[in-house]
Amino acid sequence: MKFKNLTTLLFLFSASAELAIGRLFDERLSIFGINVSVVLSLIFVITSILFIASIKKVVMSKAKKLLFVFYALIVIVTPILWSIFGFNEFGFLKFINFIVITIPISIIVLECLSFHEIKNLFIILLALVFVLCFFAITGIFETPRPDGRISILGGGPITFARWMGYGVIALYFLPIKKTYFLRFSFIILFLIYCLVSGSRGPFTILLLIFMLYFFLNFRKIFLRFSILFSIIIAVFLFSNISKDISELGRTDRVFLNVAKKGGSNQSTQTRYELAQRSLNLIKSYPFGIGAGNWQEIANRYDSTHLMAHEYPHNLIFEIMNEYGVFAGILFLLFILHVSYSAYAKMKNNIHVNSLYPFLFYLWIFLLLNAMLSGSLDDSRLLFITSCSILVNSPLTLKEDE
């Protein structure tokens, strides 16, 4: 039992690290000549093998079948498409990281972890958000950018904003013991730094998530939300905090630079062009072009306007372009199954200690982000959240447990 507990603890910490880092080796994480990512990856690989080897029986469902067929298709078609279209380092690393990080953690979450273990996995990830926010406040490990946006440990501002959004959702919905004052204080702090990152997508989606929550729970939370927003408005009106925030990072960018330039549509136009190129690729290459080949082949359609982006910034388009339309359809069906299951389990399990409200709103948050600026390489948490929703045993506890 002690060995199992130690293995579980090591797996949870190493898996959380891999979900955050996104690769087995990261040259930026060297301390006193020792690369921490290598140590964490070694622990992750060993504990993952032990967990997967312990699986004796898999109870299948429609959503699980879709996910496993999707995973198998990615693994099978990628080498075939590379043999036709060639491959590059970006695509190779994306493929390797997906099959050695995302797929194993997905299977282990689905078949091996309990309520407490899944909950602890998300709590460890919440602790990471506190660390990232501390780095942003102090400037430690911040990577300077010419546009002034926040970049911590080499991760981009969109990634940073997503983690801040995750922190807000986790603090509000995770069933953990916490004082209301501390909880709302850190929620406001994470919201501010999500705004300061200068990334419109995550901040806007976060607002939409709470609008959805308000719509679904109007009677129950009206008073609570009224008090919370009254406090926030009062703080902004009767203090200099709004001015202080405006001087941090790129808050102006979140509001489309309305105050300075009357509105900027550069990012919106870029997304439109990315979508247009992706649709052209779907028509020309319905069976896919191979992982990492999007930029090269998409630029063939307009050599006078080359795209600097390596992927289409939309997870559905990326899957359909690089792995084929059939893989994209499988993934769309999987999204529908998970979305329905997440909502149904949330409504059917009204417990204080239930993970389903947290998982439902986190799933919507991550899914919408993946549609605006996501790729298969950075959608690790999206897949892990979906697998948590699909776990066979209920992720709930009674009051006395």
C-alpha positions as CSV (number, residue, x, y, z in Angstrom):
1,M,0.0,0.0,0.0
2,K,2.8,2.4,0.9
3,F,4.5,1.6,-2.5
4,K,1.3,2.4,-4.3
5,N,0.8,5.6,-2.4
6,L,4.4,6.7,-3.2
7,T,4.0,5.8,-6.9
8,T,0.7,7.7,-7.1
9,L,2.3,10.8,-5.4
10,L,5.3,10.7,-7.7
11,F,3.0,10.3,-10.7
12,L,0.8,13.2,-9.8
13,F,3.6,15.6,-9.3
14,S,5.6,14.4,-12.4
15,A,2.4,14.3,-14.6
16,S,1.5,17.9,-13.5
17,A,5.0,19.0,-14.4
18,E,4.8,17.4,-17.8
19,L,1.3,18.9,-18.5
20,A,2.8,22.3,-17.6
21,I,6.1,21.9,-19.5
22,G,4.7,20.1,-22.5
23,R,7.9,18.2,-23.4
24,L,10.2,15.6,-21.9
25,F,13.3,17.9,-22.2
26,D,13.4,21.6,-21.7
27,E,16.8,23.3,-21.8
28,R,15.5,26.3,-19.8
29,L,15.0,24.2,-16.6
30,S,18.6,23.7,-15.5
31,I,19.5,24.3,-11.9
32,F,23.1,23.9,-10.7
33,G,24.0,22.0,-13.8
34,I,21.1,19.5,-13.4
35,N,18.2,19.6,-15.9
36,V,15.1,19.3,-13.8
37,S,12.9,18.3,-16.8
38,V,15.0,15.2,-17.4
39,V,14.6,14.1,-13.7
40,L,10.8,14.8,-13.8
41,S,10.4,13.0,-17.2
42,L,12.3,9.9,-15.9
43,I,10.0,9.7,-12.9
44,F,6.9,10.3,-15.1
45,V,7.9,7.5,-17.6
46,I,8.6,5.0,-14.8
47,T,5.4,5.7,-12.8
48,S,3.3,5.8,-16.0
49,I,4.5,2.3,-17.1
50,L,3.7,1.0,-13.6
51,F,0.2,2.4,-13.7
52,I,-0.6,1.3,-17.3
53,A,0.8,-2.2,-16.5
54,S,-1.6,-2.4,-13.6
55,I,-4.7,-2.0,-15.8
56,K,-6.5,-5.3,-15.9
57,K,-9.9,-4.4,-17.5
58,V,-11.2,-1.4,-19.5
59,V,-14.9,-0.6,-19.4
60,M,-15.7,0.9,-22.8
61,S,-18.2,3.7,-23.6
62,K,-19.0,5.5,-26.8
63,A,-16.8,8.5,-25.9
64,K,-13.9,6.2,-24.9
65,K,-14.1,4.3,-28.2
66,L,-14.0,7.6,-30.1
67,L,-11.0,8.8,-28.1
68,F,-9.1,5.6,-28.5
69,V,-9.8,5.4,-32.2
70,F,-8.7,9.0,-32.5
71,Y,-5.5,8.4,-30.7
72,A,-4.8,5.2,-32.8
73,L,-5.5,7.2,-36.0
74,I,-3.0,9.9,-35.0
75,V,-0.3,7.4,-34.2
76,I,-0.9,5.4,-37.5
77,V,-1.4,8.1,-40.1
78,T,1.3,10.5,-39.0
79,P,4.3,8.3,-40.2
80,I,2.4,7.5,-43.4
81,L,1.7,11.2,-44.2
82,W,5.4,12.1,-43.3
83,S,6.6,9.6,-45.9
84,I,4.5,11.5,-48.5
85,F,4.9,15.2,-47.5
86,G,8.1,15.0,-45.4
87,F,8.6,16.1,-41.8
88,N,10.3,18.7,-39.7
89,E,11.6,19.1,-36.2
90,F,8.5,21.0,-35.0
91,G,6.1,18.3,-36.2
92,F,8.3,15.5,-34.9
93,L,8.5,17.0,-31.4
94,K,4.8,17.7,-31.4
95,F,4.0,14.1,-32.3
96,I,6.4,12.6,-29.8
97,N,5.2,14.8,-26.9
98,F,1.6,14.0,-27.7
99,I,2.1,10.2,-27.6
100,V,4.4,10.1,-24.6
101,I,2.7,12.7,-22.4
102,T,-1.0,13.3,-23.4
103,I,-1.9,9.7,-24.3
104,P,-0.5,8.0,-21.3
105,I,-1.9,10.5,-18.8
106,S,-5.3,10.3,-20.5
107,I,-5.3,6.5,-20.1
108,I,-4.2,6.6,-16.5
109,V,-6.8,9.2,-15.5
110,L,-9.5,7.2,-17.3
111,E,-8.6,3.8,-15.8
112,C,-6.5,4.2,-12.7
113,L,-7.2,7.4,-10.7
114,S,-9.8,7.9,-8.0
115,F,-11.8,11.0,-6.9
116,H,-9.1,12.2,-4.5
117,E,-6.2,11.5,-6.9
118,I,-7.8,13.4,-9.8
119,K,-8.7,16.3,-7.4
120,N,-5.1,16.4,-6.2
121,L,-3.8,16.5,-9.8
122,F,-5.8,19.7,-10.4
123,I,-4.8,21.1,-7.0
124,I,-1.1,20.6,-7.9
125,L,-1.8,22.5,-11.2
126,L,-3.4,25.2,-9.2
127,A,-0.3,25.5,-7.1
128,L,1.6,26.0,-10.4
129,V,-0.6,29.0,-11.2
130,F,0.4,30.6,-7.9
131,V,4.1,30.1,-8.8
132,L,3.6,31.6,-12.3
133,C,1.8,34.6,-10.9
134,F,4.6,35.1,-8.3
135,F,7.1,35.0,-11.1
136,A,5.1,37.6,-13.1
137,I,4.8,39.9,-10.1
138,T,8.5,39.8,-9.2
139,G,9.8,39.5,-12.7
140,I,11.7,36.3,-11.9
141,F,12.2,34.1,-15.0
142,E,10.3,36.6,-17.2
143,T,11.4,36.6,-20.8
144,P,11.5,40.1,-22.3
145,R,9.3,40.7,-25.3
146,P,9.4,43.6,-27.8
147,D,5.6,44.0,-27.5
148,G,5.7,44.3,-23.7
149,R,3.4,41.3,-23.0
150,I,4.1,38.8,-20.2
151,S,6.2,35.7,-21.0
152,I,7.3,33.5,-18.1
153,L,10.0,30.8,-18.6
154,G,9.8,31.2,-22.4
155,G,6.0,30.5,-22.4
156,G,4.0,32.9,-24.5
157,P,1.4,35.5,-23.1
158,I,-1.5,33.4,-24.3
159,T,-0.3,30.4,-22.4
160,F,0.2,32.5,-19.3
161,A,-3.3,34.0,-19.6
162,R,-4.8,30.5,-19.9
163,W,-3.0,29.4,-16.7
164,M,-4.4,32.5,-14.9
165,G,-7.8,31.6,-16.2
166,Y,-7.4,28.1,-15.0
167,G,-6.5,29.5,-11.6
168,V,-9.7,31.6,-11.5
169,I,-11.9,28.6,-12.4
170,A,-10.1,26.2,-10.0
171,L,-10.4,28.6,-7.0
172,Y,-14.1,29.2,-7.7
173,F,-15.2,25.7,-8.5
174,L,-12.8,23.2,-7.0
175,P,-14.2,21.6,-3.8
176,I,-11.4,22.6,-1.5
177,K,-11.4,24.2,1.9
178,K,-10.7,27.9,1.6
179,T,-11.7,31.2,3.2
180,Y,-13.9,33.4,1.0
181,F,-11.6,36.4,1.5
182,L,-8.5,34.6,0.3
183,R,-10.3,32.9,-2.5
184,F,-11.8,36.1,-3.9
185,S,-8.5,38.0,-3.4
186,F,-6.6,35.5,-5.5
187,I,-9.4,35.3,-8.1
188,I,-9.1,39.1,-8.6
189,L,-5.3,38.8,-8.7
190,F,-5.4,36.1,-11.4
191,L,-8.0,38.1,-13.3
192,I,-5.8,41.2,-13.3
193,Y,-2.8,39.2,-14.6
194,C,-4.9,37.5,-17.2
195,L,-5.8,41.0,-18.3
196,V,-2.2,42.3,-18.0
197,S,-1.0,39.5,-20.3
198,G,-2.5,41.3,-23.2
199,S,-4.3,38.2,-24.5
200,R,-7.8,38.9,-25.5
201,G,-9.0,35.3,-26.1
202,P,-8.5,33.8,-22.6
203,F,-9.8,36.9,-20.8
204,T,-12.9,37.2,-23.0
205,I,-13.6,33.4,-22.7
206,L,-13.2,33.6,-18.9
207,L,-15.9,36.3,-18.8
208,L,-18.2,34.2,-21.1
209,I,-17.7,31.2,-18.7
210,F,-19.0,33.2,-15.7
211,M,-21.8,34.6,-17.8
212,L,-22.8,30.9,-18.6
213,Y,-22.5,30.1,-14.9
214,F,-24.7,33.0,-14.0
215,F,-27.3,32.0,-16.6
216,L,-27.4,28.4,-15.4
217,N,-27.5,29.3,-11.7
218,F,-29.3,32.6,-11.7
219,R,-31.5,32.2,-8.6
220,K,-28.9,30.5,-6.5
221,I,-26.0,32.9,-7.1
222,F,-27.7,36.3,-7.9
223,L,-27.0,37.7,-4.4
224,R,-23.4,36.3,-4.3
225,F,-22.5,37.7,-7.7
226,S,-24.2,41.1,-6.9
227,I,-22.0,41.5,-3.8
228,L,-18.9,40.4,-5.6
229,F,-19.3,42.7,-8.6
230,S,-20.3,45.6,-6.2
231,I,-17.0,45.1,-4.4
232,I,-15.0,45.0,-7.6
233,I,-16.7,48.1,-9.0
234,A,-16.2,50.0,-5.7
235,V,-12.5,49.1,-5.7
236,F,-12.0,50.4,-9.2
237,L,-14.0,53.6,-8.6
238,F,-12.6,54.6,-5.2
239,S,-8.9,53.6,-5.7
240,N,-6.1,54.1,-8.2
241,I,-6.0,50.4,-9.0
242,S,-7.5,50.9,-12.5
243,K,-4.7,53.3,-13.3
244,D,-2.1,51.0,-11.9
245,I,-3.4,48.1,-13.9
246,S,-3.4,50.1,-17.1
247,E,0.3,50.7,-16.6
248,L,1.1,47.0,-16.4
249,G,1.7,44.8,-19.4
250,R,-0.6,45.3,-22.4
251,T,-4.0,45.8,-20.9
252,D,-4.8,48.1,-23.8
253,R,-4.4,45.2,-26.3
254,V,-7.2,43.3,-24.6
255,F,-9.7,46.1,-25.4
256,L,-8.5,46.3,-29.0
257,N,-6.5,49.5,-28.3
258,V,-9.8,51.5,-28.5
259,A,-8.4,54.2,-26.2
260,K,-5.3,54.7,-28.4
261,K,-6.1,53.9,-32.0
262,G,-9.8,53.6,-32.3
263,G,-9.7,49.9,-32.6
264,S,-7.3,47.3,-34.0
265,N,-8.4,44.3,-36.1
266,Q,-4.9,42.9,-36.9
267,S,-5.4,39.8,-34.7
268,T,-8.9,39.3,-36.0
269,Q,-7.7,39.6,-39.6
270,T,-4.9,37.1,-38.9
271,R,-7.4,34.5,-37.5
272,Y,-9.5,35.0,-40.7
273,E,-6.6,34.4,-42.9
274,L,-5.5,31.3,-40.9
275,A,-9.1,29.9,-41.3
276,Q,-9.1,30.6,-45.0
277,R,-5.8,28.8,-45.6
278,S,-7.0,25.9,-43.4
279,L,-10.3,25.5,-45.4
280,N,-8.2,25.5,-48.7
281,L,-6.1,22.7,-47.2
282,I,-9.1,20.7,-46.3
283,K,-10.4,20.8,-49.8
284,S,-7.0,20.0,-51.4
285,Y,-5.7,17.4,-48.8
286,P,-8.7,15.8,-47.1
287,F,-6.5,12.9,-45.9
288,G,-4.1,15.2,-44.1
289,I,-0.5,16.5,-44.7
290,G,1.3,15.2,-41.6
291,A,2.1,16.8,-38.2
292,G,4.0,20.1,-38.4
293,N,3.5,20.6,-42.2
294,W,0.7,23.2,-42.0
295,Q,2.8,26.3,-42.4
296,E,4.8,25.1,-45.4
297,I,1.9,23.8,-47.4
298,A,-0.5,26.6,-46.4
299,N,2.0,29.2,-47.8
300,R,1.9,27.6,-51.2
301,Y,-1.6,29.1,-51.7
302,D,-0.3,32.7,-51.5
303,S,3.5,33.0,-51.9
304,T,3.1,36.8,-51.7
305,H,1.7,36.7,-48.2
306,L,3.5,34.1,-46.2
307,M,2.1,33.0,-42.8
308,A,4.5,33.2,-39.9
309,H,2.4,30.8,-37.8
310,E,3.4,27.2,-37.6
311,Y,-0.2,26.0,-37.0
312,P,-3.7,27.4,-37.7
313,H,-4.5,28.5,-34.1
314,N,-7.7,26.3,-34.2
315,L,-7.6,22.8,-32.9
316,I,-10.3,21.5,-35.3
317,F,-8.6,23.0,-38.3
318,E,-5.2,21.6,-37.3
319,I,-6.5,18.1,-36.8
320,M,-8.4,18.1,-40.1
321,N,-5.4,19.6,-42.0
322,E,-2.6,17.6,-40.5
323,Y,-4.3,14.3,-39.7
324,G,-7.2,14.2,-42.1
325,V,-11.0,15.0,-42.2
326,F,-11.9,11.6,-40.7
327,A,-9.7,12.4,-37.6
328,G,-11.4,15.8,-37.4
329,I,-14.9,14.2,-37.5
330,L,-13.9,11.7,-34.8
331,F,-12.8,14.6,-32.6
332,L,-15.9,16.6,-33.2
333,L,-18.1,13.6,-32.2
334,F,-15.9,13.2,-29.1
335,I,-16.4,16.9,-28.2
336,L,-20.2,16.4,-28.4
337,H,-20.1,13.3,-26.2
338,V,-17.9,14.9,-23.6
339,S,-19.9,18.2,-23.5
340,Y,-23.2,16.3,-23.0
341,S,-21.6,14.0,-20.4
342,A,-20.0,17.0,-18.5
343,Y,-23.3,18.9,-18.3
344,A,-25.4,15.8,-17.5
345,K,-23.1,14.7,-14.7
346,M,-22.9,18.2,-13.3
347,K,-26.7,18.5,-13.1
348,N,-27.3,14.9,-11.8
349,N,-24.6,15.0,-9.1
350,I,-25.5,18.0,-6.9
351,H,-22.9,17.4,-4.1
352,V,-20.8,19.8,-2.2
353,N,-17.8,17.6,-2.9
354,S,-18.3,17.1,-6.6
355,L,-15.7,17.7,-9.3
356,Y,-18.3,18.0,-12.1
357,P,-19.0,21.7,-11.9
358,F,-15.3,22.4,-12.0
359,L,-14.7,20.0,-14.8
360,F,-17.7,21.3,-16.9
361,Y,-16.6,24.9,-16.8
362,L,-13.0,24.1,-17.2
363,W,-13.8,21.9,-20.2
364,I,-15.8,24.8,-21.9
365,F,-13.0,27.3,-21.1
366,L,-10.2,25.0,-22.6
367,L,-12.3,24.0,-25.6
368,L,-13.1,27.7,-26.5
369,N,-9.5,28.6,-26.1
370,A,-8.5,25.7,-28.4
371,M,-10.8,27.1,-31.0
372,L,-9.2,30.5,-30.9
373,S,-5.5,29.9,-30.4
374,G,-5.0,26.2,-29.6
375,S,-3.0,23.4,-31.1
376,L,-2.7,19.6,-30.5
377,D,0.7,20.3,-28.8
378,D,-0.8,22.6,-26.1
379,S,-4.2,21.0,-25.6
380,R,-2.9,18.5,-23.1
381,L,-5.0,19.8,-20.2
382,L,-8.1,19.7,-22.6
383,F,-7.7,16.0,-23.1
384,I,-7.0,15.3,-19.4
385,T,-10.1,17.3,-18.4
386,S,-12.2,15.3,-20.9
387,C,-10.9,12.0,-19.5
388,S,-11.7,13.1,-16.0
389,I,-15.3,13.7,-17.1
390,L,-15.4,10.3,-18.6
391,V,-14.1,8.3,-15.6
392,N,-16.5,5.5,-14.8
393,S,-16.7,5.9,-11.1
394,P,-18.5,9.0,-9.9
395,L,-16.3,11.9,-8.9
396,T,-18.3,12.8,-5.9
397,L,-18.2,12.4,-2.1
398,K,-21.0,12.6,0.4
399,E,-20.9,15.3,3.2
400,D,-19.5,12.9,5.8
401,E,-16.7,11.6,3.6
